[in-house]
């Protein structure tokens, strides 16, 4: 059983927002304090892409095929997860935390896992595959405490 001891950090993230929280009390009654908040502007793909998909010739015939435009919105989400992993590395390297819990939407958690440096992954004591960025801190405290108790 893992617990949210004093000094444990909790990253709560989705594809556009991240809260870096630190438990300032014990595992029985965690008190998560916001240490950092990051947010990314990520308009819908429609607002970021070209007007029409590109086209190319299929060879000597008269057929032309549409080419999908780059999904800028999705790329920005992946880039945000990569940026988060880099920030976590900097923080771990500075000694900001020794224990870390990752709480993120499933696709973000997957991207984070792919990009975490060993120095950070060695600090991870738990992962929760849920998007809790829209919840109040008190609710996050309870959900993290319960999830770690049952891990």
GROMACS elastic network, one bead per residue, 0.5 to 0.9 nm:
[ bonds ]
;  ai    aj funct       b0    kb
    1   148     6  0.68623   500
    1   149     6  0.57529   500
    1   150     6  0.68927   500
    1   151     6  0.59817   500
    2     5     6  0.88411   500
    2   125     6  0.69924   500
    2   126     6  0.74806   500
    2   148     6  0.54134   500
    2   149     6  0.61893   500
    2   150     6  0.82998   500
    2   151     6  0.68078   500
    3    27     6  0.58361   500
    3    28     6  0.85761   500
    3   125     6  0.85827   500
    3   145     6  0.69069   500
    3   148     6  0.57970   500
    3   149     6  0.63944   500
    4     7     6  0.83518   500
    4     8     6  0.60945   500
    4     9     6  0.84734   500
    4    10     6  0.89369   500
    4    23     6  0.71529   500
    4    26     6  0.71742   500
    4    28     6  0.81444   500
    4    30     6  0.68995   500
    4    99     6  0.88371   500
    4   101     6  0.84506   500
    4   144     6  0.79491   500
    4   145     6  0.64380   500
    4   148     6  0.74210   500
    4   149     6  0.89584   500
    5     8     6  0.57222   500
    5    23     6  0.69996   500
    5    24     6  0.84984   500
    5    25     6  0.73073   500
    5    26     6  0.52172   500
    5    28     6  0.84122   500
    5    30     6  0.77702   500
    5    99     6  0.86777   500
    6     9     6  0.87527   500
    6    22     6  0.79899   500
    6    23     6  0.52856   500
    6    24     6  0.53808   500
    6    25     6  0.50349   500
    6    27     6  0.67734   500
    6    30     6  0.78235   500
    6    31     6  0.88580   500
    7    22     6  0.60211   500
    7    23     6  0.53405   500
    7    24     6  0.60005   500
    7    25     6  0.77617   500
    7    26     6  0.86777   500
    7    97     6  0.69289   500
    7    98     6  0.77425   500
    7    99     6  0.74593   500
    8    21     6  0.84473   500
    8    22     6  0.57915   500
    8    23     6  0.55007   500
    8    24     6  0.81453   500
    8    97     6  0.66304   500
    8    98     6  0.69398   500
    8   100     6  0.57440   500
    8   101     6  0.75410   500
    9    20     6  0.69706   500
    9    21     6  0.54819   500
    9    23     6  0.62752   500
    9    32     6  0.83492   500
    9    96     6  0.86874   500
    9    97     6  0.63007   500
    9    98     6  0.80535   500
    9    99     6  0.61717   500
    9   101     6  0.62842   500
    9   102     6  0.87183   500
   10    19     6  0.79687   500
   10    20     6  0.59959   500
   10    22     6  0.61598   500
   10    23     6  0.78212   500
   10    32     6  0.81294   500
   10    99     6  0.85378   500
   10   100     6  0.56125   500
   10   102     6  0.60208   500
   10   103     6  0.71020   500
   10   144     6  0.86425   500
   11    18     6  0.68357   500
   11    19     6  0.57567   500
   11    21     6  0.62467   500
   11    22     6  0.88100   500
   11   100     6  0.73700   500
   11   101     6  0.62414   500
   11   102     6  0.50847   500
   11   103     6  0.58115   500
   11   104     6  0.77147   500
   12    17     6  0.82097   500
   12    18     6  0.56097   500
   12    19     6  0.51052   500
   12    20     6  0.66034   500
   12    21     6  0.77722   500
   12   101     6  0.85248   500
   12   102     6  0.65227   500
   12   104     6  0.57016   500
   12   105     6  0.88327   500
   12   131     6  0.76661   500
   12   132     6  0.65373   500
   12   133     6  0.61061   500
   12   140     6  0.86302   500
   13    16     6  0.75527   500
   13    17     6  0.56036   500
   13    19     6  0.63301   500
   13    20     6  0.86141   500
   13    81     6  0.87080   500
   13    84     6  0.89477   500
   13   102     6  0.81139   500
   13   103     6  0.63484   500
   13   105     6  0.69089   500
   13   108     6  0.75052   500
   13   109     6  0.83985   500
   13   131     6  0.68880   500
   13   132     6  0.73483   500
   13   133     6  0.60329   500
   14    17     6  0.55289   500
   14    18     6  0.65669   500
   14    77     6  0.86371   500
   14    81     6  0.85072   500
   14   103     6  0.86840   500
   14   104     6  0.56049   500
   14   105     6  0.53848   500
   14   106     6  0.87034   500
   14   107     6  0.85449   500
   14   108     6  0.61469   500
   14   109     6  0.84707   500
   14   130     6  0.88001   500
   14   131     6  0.60592   500
   14   132     6  0.79241   500
   14   133     6  0.65722   500
   15    18     6  0.82226   500
   15    40     6  0.83248   500
   15    42     6  0.89992   500
   15    74     6  0.89976   500
   15    76     6  0.82403   500
   15    78     6  0.75431   500
   15    80     6  0.65202   500
   15    81     6  0.69018   500
   15   104     6  0.85988   500
   15   105     6  0.76988   500
   15   107     6  0.82937   500
   15   108     6  0.60860   500
   16    38     6  0.82065   500
   16    39     6  0.56845   500
   16    40     6  0.50120   500
   16    41     6  0.71456   500
   16    42     6  0.69793   500
   16    76     6  0.85694   500
   16    77     6  0.67050   500
   16    80     6  0.68768   500
   16    81     6  0.87397   500
   17    37     6  0.75668   500
   17    38     6  0.57196   500
   17    40     6  0.63841   500
   17    80     6  0.86767   500
   17   133     6  0.70892   500
   18    36     6  0.81845   500
   18    37     6  0.57887   500
   18    38     6  0.50824   500
   18    39     6  0.63786   500
   18    40     6  0.89797   500
   18    84     6  0.80285   500
   18   104     6  0.89068   500
   18   133     6  0.73153   500
   19    34     6  0.67770   500
   19    35     6  0.77471   500
   19    36     6  0.60585   500
   19    38     6  0.65701   500
   19    39     6  0.88321   500
   19   133     6  0.75541   500
   20    33     6  0.83813   500
   20    34     6  0.59495   500
   20    35     6  0.55061   500
   20    36     6  0.50155   500
   20    37     6  0.62283   500
   20    38     6  0.83822   500
   21    32     6  0.55820   500
   21    33     6  0.52525   500
   21    35     6  0.54803   500
   21    36     6  0.71764   500
   21    37     6  0.88342   500
   22    31     6  0.78588   500
   22    32     6  0.51600   500
   22    33     6  0.52564   500
   22    34     6  0.66167   500
   22    35     6  0.66709   500
   22    97     6  0.86034   500
   23    26     6  0.74476   500
   23    27     6  0.83429   500
   23    30     6  0.58461   500
   23    31     6  0.52525   500
   23    33     6  0.63951   500
   23   141     6  0.88982   500
   24    30     6  0.71136   500
   24    31     6  0.56035   500
   24    32     6  0.63337   500
   24    33     6  0.69204   500
   25    28     6  0.83695   500
   25    29     6  0.68109   500
   25    30     6  0.55140   500
   25    31     6  0.56679   500
   25    32     6  0.81234   500
   26    29     6  0.58591   500
   26    30     6  0.56406   500
   26    31     6  0.78895   500
   27    30     6  0.53994   500
   27    31     6  0.88729   500
   27   145     6  0.75886   500
   28   145     6  0.82952   500
   29   141     6  0.84922   500
   29   142     6  0.88506   500
   29   145     6  0.87246   500
   30   138     6  0.89906   500
   30   141     6  0.62424   500
   30   142     6  0.81098   500
   30   145     6  0.76279   500
   31   137     6  0.86001   500
   31   138     6  0.79636   500
   31   141     6  0.70068   500
   32   137     6  0.68850   500
   32   138     6  0.79764   500
   32   140     6  0.85004   500
   32   141     6  0.66129   500
   33   137     6  0.82483   500
   34    37     6  0.72709   500
   34   137     6  0.87623   500
   38    84     6  0.88742   500
   40    76     6  0.85940   500
   40    77     6  0.88780   500
   40    80     6  0.73667   500
   41    76     6  0.89548   500
   42    45     6  0.84259   500
   42    48     6  0.88010   500
   42    72     6  0.87672   500
   42    73     6  0.63178   500
   42    76     6  0.66972   500
   42    77     6  0.78664   500
   43    46     6  0.80653   500
   43    47     6  0.61740   500
   43    48     6  0.67830   500
   43    72     6  0.89659   500
   43    73     6  0.67809   500
   44    47     6  0.54441   500
   44    48     6  0.66836   500
   44    49     6  0.89765   500
   44    72     6  0.82213   500
   44    73     6  0.58196   500
   45    48     6  0.50594   500
   45    49     6  0.59760   500
   45    70     6  0.87009   500
   45    71     6  0.60040   500
   45    72     6  0.55375   500
   45    74     6  0.76709   500
   46    49     6  0.55724   500
   46    50     6  0.79774   500
   46    51     6  0.83773   500
   46    71     6  0.87386   500
   46    72     6  0.86970   500
   46    73     6  0.84455   500
   47    50     6  0.84604   500
   47    73     6  0.89847   500
   48    71     6  0.84900   500
   48    72     6  0.62631   500
   48    73     6  0.73305   500
   49    52     6  0.84465   500
   49    69     6  0.70816   500
   49    70     6  0.72439   500
   49    71     6  0.74516   500
   49    72     6  0.67087   500
   49    73     6  0.88690   500
   50    53     6  0.70663   500
   50    54     6  0.88172   500
   50    69     6  0.72799   500
   50    70     6  0.88950   500
   52    69     6  0.79624   500
   53    66     6  0.62346   500
   53    67     6  0.57198   500
   53    68     6  0.56512   500
   53    69     6  0.53650   500
   54    65     6  0.85033   500
   54    66     6  0.58530   500
   54    67     6  0.50613   500
   54    68     6  0.69934   500
   54    69     6  0.69615   500
   55    64     6  0.64321   500
   55    65     6  0.54707   500
   55    67     6  0.54502   500
   55    68     6  0.87616   500
   56    59     6  0.87939   500
   56    63     6  0.87637   500
   56    64     6  0.55988   500
   56    65     6  0.55645   500
   56    66     6  0.66898   500
   56    67     6  0.71979   500
   57    60     6  0.76647   500
   57    61     6  0.77090   500
   57    62     6  0.73041   500
   57    63     6  0.62665   500
   57    65     6  0.64740   500
   58    61     6  0.65323   500
   58    62     6  0.75673   500
   58    63     6  0.57752   500
   58    64     6  0.57420   500
   58    65     6  0.67575   500
   59    62     6  0.78547   500
   59    63     6  0.78400   500
   59    64     6  0.86414   500
   60    63     6  0.84192   500
   61    64     6  0.83623   500
   68    71     6  0.84360   500
   69    72     6  0.86217   500
   70    73     6  0.87815   500
   70    74     6  0.87818   500
   70    75     6  0.82483   500
   71    74     6  0.54557   500
   71    75     6  0.63044   500
   71    76     6  0.87477   500
   72    76     6  0.60661   500
   72    77     6  0.86470   500
   73    76     6  0.52000   500
   73    77     6  0.64607   500
   73    78     6  0.89499   500
   74    77     6  0.50833   500
   74    78     6  0.64262   500
   74    79     6  0.86384   500
   75    78     6  0.51566   500
   75    79     6  0.60841   500
   75    80     6  0.85679   500
   76    80     6  0.60546   500
   76    81     6  0.87389   500
   77    80     6  0.51251   500
   77    81     6  0.65218   500
   77    82     6  0.87972   500
   77   108     6  0.78674   500
   78    81     6  0.52567   500
   78    82     6  0.63417   500
   78    83     6  0.86872   500
   78   107     6  0.89908   500
   78   108     6  0.75586   500
   78   111     6  0.66429   500
   78   112     6  0.88718   500
   79    83     6  0.60756   500
   79    84     6  0.85553   500
   80    84     6  0.61366   500
   80    85     6  0.86846   500
   80   108     6  0.88098   500
   81    84     6  0.50013   500
   81    85     6  0.63005   500
   81    86     6  0.87168   500
   81   108     6  0.61815   500
   81   109     6  0.81384   500
   81   111     6  0.59431   500
   81   112     6  0.55359   500
   81   115     6  0.79608   500
   82    85     6  0.51537   500
   82    86     6  0.63573   500
   82    87     6  0.87617   500
   82   111     6  0.71448   500
   82   112     6  0.65776   500
   82   114     6  0.86594   500
   82   115     6  0.60422   500
   82   116     6  0.82054   500
   83    86     6  0.50561   500
   83    87     6  0.62373   500
   83    88     6  0.86361   500
   84    87     6  0.50277   500
   84    88     6  0.61170   500
   84    89     6  0.85649   500
   84   112     6  0.74812   500
   84   116     6  0.88854   500
   85    88     6  0.50452   500
   85    89     6  0.62189   500
   85    90     6  0.87786   500
   85   111     6  0.89537   500
   85   112     6  0.60134   500
   85   113     6  0.84248   500
   85   115     6  0.59849   500
   85   116     6  0.52405   500
   85   117     6  0.73603   500
   85   120     6  0.82866   500
   86    89     6  0.50508   500
   86    90     6  0.63869   500
   86    91     6  0.87203   500
   86   115     6  0.80672   500
   86   116     6  0.75487   500
   86   117     6  0.79641   500
   87    90     6  0.51050   500
   87    91     6  0.61949   500
   87    92     6  0.85924   500
   88    91     6  0.50269   500
   88    92     6  0.60111   500
   88    93     6  0.83809   500
   88   116     6  0.79874   500
   88   117     6  0.85382   500
   88   120     6  0.66477   500
   89    92     6  0.51247   500
   89    93     6  0.59462   500
   89    94     6  0.85396   500
   89   116     6  0.74889   500
   89   117     6  0.63404   500
   89   118     6  0.87020   500
   89   119     6  0.68868   500
   89   120     6  0.58343   500
   90    93     6  0.50784   500
   90    94     6  0.62276   500
   90    95     6  0.86910   500
   90    96     6  0.88215   500
   91    94     6  0.51322   500
   91    95     6  0.62902   500
   91    96     6  0.52762   500
   91    97     6  0.71536   500
   91   120     6  0.87784   500
   92    96     6  0.56859   500
   92    97     6  0.58729   500
   92    98     6  0.72516   500
   92   119     6  0.68320   500
   92   120     6  0.60918   500
   92   123     6  0.82136   500
   93    96     6  0.76492   500
   93    97     6  0.89376   500
   93   119     6  0.74709   500
   93   120     6  0.84137   500
   94    97     6  0.83553   500
   95    98     6  0.69637   500
   97   100     6  0.69220   500
   97   123     6  0.78934   500
   98   120     6  0.88010   500
   98   122     6  0.88368   500
   98   123     6  0.56407   500
   98   124     6  0.85045   500
   99   120     6  0.89439   500
   99   122     6  0.85174   500
   99   124     6  0.59166   500
   99   125     6  0.62179   500
  100   120     6  0.81248   500
  100   121     6  0.86158   500
  100   123     6  0.55812   500
  100   125     6  0.58691   500
  100   126     6  0.71836   500
  100   127     6  0.88604   500
  101   123     6  0.84250   500
  101   124     6  0.56848   500
  101   125     6  0.57807   500
  101   127     6  0.56932   500
  101   128     6  0.77761   500
  101   144     6  0.84126   500
  102   109     6  0.75448   500
  102   112     6  0.89529   500
  102   124     6  0.71999   500
  102   125     6  0.84011   500
  102   126     6  0.63880   500
  102   128     6  0.62100   500
  102   129     6  0.81930   500
  103   109     6  0.74810   500
  103   126     6  0.84432   500
  103   127     6  0.58292   500
  103   129     6  0.60384   500
  103   130     6  0.62947   500
  103   131     6  0.71030   500
  103   132     6  0.72976   500
  103   133     6  0.89679   500
  103   144     6  0.81060   500
  104   107     6  0.79976   500
  104   108     6  0.59581   500
  104   109     6  0.52513   500
  104   110     6  0.89229   500
  104   112     6  0.89212   500
  104   127     6  0.80575   500
  104   128     6  0.65172   500
  104   129     6  0.54247   500
  104   130     6  0.52779   500
  104   131     6  0.51729   500
  104   132     6  0.71080   500
  104   133     6  0.81966   500
  105   108     6  0.53270   500
  105   109     6  0.60374   500
  105   110     6  0.86677   500
  105   128     6  0.83964   500
  105   129     6  0.55810   500
  105   132     6  0.77702   500
  105   133     6  0.89801   500
  106   109     6  0.50808   500
  106   110     6  0.62259   500
  106   111     6  0.87667   500
  106   128     6  0.85800   500
  106   129     6  0.50391   500
  106   130     6  0.63449   500
  106   131     6  0.76674   500
  107   110     6  0.51346   500
  107   111     6  0.63865   500
  107   112     6  0.86783   500
  107   129     6  0.86668   500
  108   111     6  0.50689   500
  108   112     6  0.60500   500
  108   113     6  0.85486   500
  108   129     6  0.88253   500
  109   113     6  0.61041   500
  109   114     6  0.86689   500
  109   127     6  0.82549   500
  109   128     6  0.84357   500
  109   129     6  0.66753   500
  109   130     6  0.88091   500
  110   113     6  0.51834   500
  110   114     6  0.63917   500
  110   115     6  0.88875   500
  111   114     6  0.51780   500
  111   115     6  0.64313   500
  111   116     6  0.87206   500
  112   115     6  0.52310   500
  112   116     6  0.58919   500
  113   116     6  0.54650   500
  113   117     6  0.88981   500
  113   121     6  0.80573   500
  114   117     6  0.88945   500
  116   119     6  0.81115   500
  116   120     6  0.62225   500
  116   121     6  0.61056   500
  117   120     6  0.54084   500
  117   121     6  0.62789   500
  117   122     6  0.86665   500
  118   122     6  0.59416   500
  118   123     6  0.86735   500
  119   122     6  0.55195   500
  119   123     6  0.69766   500
  120   123     6  0.52649   500
  120   124     6  0.67199   500
  121   124     6  0.51837   500
  121   125     6  0.86575   500
  122   125     6  0.81621   500
  124   127     6  0.75805   500
  125   148     6  0.87922   500
  126   147     6  0.86960   500
  126   148     6  0.67458   500
  126   151     6  0.78562   500
  127   147     6  0.87462   500
  127   148     6  0.84359   500
  128   131     6  0.87062   500
  128   144     6  0.76251   500
  128   147     6  0.71819   500
  128   148     6  0.85462   500
  131   134     6  0.76718   500
  131   135     6  0.88400   500
  132   135     6  0.54081   500
  132   136     6  0.85065   500
  132   139     6  0.88064   500
  132   140     6  0.68023   500
  133   136     6  0.81439   500
  133   140     6  0.86346   500
  135   138     6  0.82102   500
  135   139     6  0.62499   500
  135   140     6  0.64365   500
  136   139     6  0.54190   500
  136   140     6  0.63809   500
  136   141     6  0.88220   500
  137   141     6  0.61416   500
  137   142     6  0.87716   500
  138   141     6  0.51080   500
  138   142     6  0.64818   500
  138   143     6  0.87949   500
  139   142     6  0.52414   500
  139   143     6  0.61980   500
  139   144     6  0.85784   500
  140   143     6  0.51600   500
  140   144     6  0.59762   500
  140   145     6  0.83524   500
  141   144     6  0.53826   500
  141   145     6  0.60203   500
  141   146     6  0.85635   500
  142   145     6  0.51356   500
  142   146     6  0.60668   500
  142   147     6  0.84944   500
  143   146     6  0.51809   500
  143   147     6  0.60051   500
  143   148     6  0.85509   500
  144   147     6  0.50844   500
  144   148     6  0.60605   500
  144   149     6  0.84474   500
  145   148     6  0.53462   500
  145   149     6  0.61527   500
  145   150     6  0.88483   500
  146   149     6  0.50754   500
  146   150     6  0.64260   500
  146   151     6  0.87757   500
  147   150     6  0.53402   500
  147   151     6  0.62608   500
  148   151     6  0.50639   500
